[in-house]
């Protein structure tokens, strides 16, 4: 699967382990191309969904980047984490999670060492109204997810710019 993704010209591939980075590197060399990668980072105090406890712990980032730089055919394009924003029912709005703060700290940590990244990808709860919040943190990439159908938690009343574009219909009949 990795080789296929690289050969097809995938813009960026998120890596969670050095073993996967090595696999992507080998596929890129074989394909004769440079593959851009994002590193998924996290910190011990972050919110992680079950089954998504993965990535590179923030305090090891410099060592990880040093290893990534040794791998031919790879270009470190940026960092990512998930979820970076979540709907807060009590506040009635989308708020940053600790994960977003970790992501920004990781970017700043690399910048202080002279390592510039092009992409800061911060998915979750992305919508027209949360994009300005992401921009305040210097996020360059987000993933629309449910905003495409207008079914974001912030749109429970249908008052967001996203229009609900999904309808659940059920037909019940009996003889």
N, C-alpha and C positions, 0 to 999 in steps of 0.2 A: 504494500500500500504506500509506503513512504517513497519508494522509487517511482511509482506511478505519479504521485503528487508532484514530485520534483520534475519529472519528465514533462508533465503537462504545463509547467510554467507557473505553478502556484506562487502568488506574490509573496506571502509570508507563511511560515510554518511555526506554530508555537511548540516549544520544547519544554519538557518538564524534568528531564534527566540528562545527564551527560551521555549516558548510553544512547539515548534517542538522538542527541546532537551528533554523535559519532555516526549513527546510521544515516542521518540526513546528509552529513558531510560526504560519506562514501557514495551515496546516491547522486549528489551534486557533482562530484568529481567524475563519476561514470557518465553522467549526462553532459559533461563539459560546460557546466554553468555554475554561477554563484547563486546560492539559495539564501534569501533573507530569512532570518529567524527572529522570533520574539521569545524572551525568557519569561516564564510564569514565575512570579516571585510571591513570597508570603512571609509573614512574621508570626511568632507564637501567639500573639493576642488577636489575630484576625478571625473573622467569621468565615468558616469553611463549611460548605454543605457536605453531608455524608457522601463518601465516594469521590470527593474532589479535594482530598487532603494531599496535595501534590505540588511539585514545583521546587524552586530553589529558595531556601531560607535566606532572608535578606542579609543577615550578618556574614554569609558565605559568598556574597555576590562577587567580590573582587577575585576570589579564587576561581569561581565558576567562569567569569569573563576571561580570565587568563587562559583557562583551558579551551574555551570557545575560540579564542584568537589563534590557537595553535592548529585548529582544524581547517584543512583546505576546503575551499568551495563554500564556506559559510561567511555570511556578513551579519553581524549583530545589528538588527534594525531597531529593536526596541524591547519594551517590557509590557507585560499584561498581568492582570489579576482579576478575580471574580468572587463575589459581586462587589462592585465599587459604589453603587448607589442602591438604596432600597426605600420603598414606600414606608413612611412612618405614619401610622393611623392617627396617633395622638397629635402629632404636629400638623397632619393634613397635607403633607408634602413629601417629596423625595429628599432624602438626606444622604450625605456621604457616609460610607461605612469606614471602619478602621482600615479596611483593605485599600481604599483609595489613598489614605494617608501613607500606608506602607509603600504603595506604588510610587507616589510622589517622592517619598524619602529615598527610595531605591534609585530613582532617576537623578535626584540631587547628589546622592552618594557617588554615582558614576561620574557626574559632571565635575565634581570636585577633584576627581582623579584624571580629568581631561578626556573622559569618554563621553562623547555626545551621541545621543540616540535620536532617531528620526521619528519613531512612533511611540506614543504612550497610549496604549489601548485600555480603555476602562469600561467594559461592558456591564450591563444590568440596569434596568429601569431607564433606559435611554428614551427620550421623547423630546418633542419641541421645547417643552418647558424646562427639561433638565440639561439640555445642551449648553446653555449659558453657564450653569454651575460647573459642568465639566471643563468648559473653557477657562474658568477662573483658576483651575488647578493645572492648566497647561496640557490638558488631554488633547491628543491629536486625532484619535480614532475611537469610535464607539460602535456598538452593534444595536441596530434598531429593535430586533426581537418583536415583542408584542406591539410595539408602536406601529408596525406595518398594518396591523388589523385594528388598531385603536383600543385594544383590550388590556391596556396597562392599568395597574391599580389606581393611579391618579385619575383615571377617566371613569370611575364608577358612576358618576352623575352625568357623563357625556358632555362635560363642559371644557374639555381640553381641545387643542387644535386638531388632534388626531380624531378622525371620524371612525366610529365603530363600523367595521366592514365585515363582520361575521355574525351569523345568526344561527342559532341552534333550533332546528325544527324537529318535531317528533310527531309521527302519525300513529295513533293508537286505534286499533279496530278489534272487534271481536265478532264472533258468529253466534 
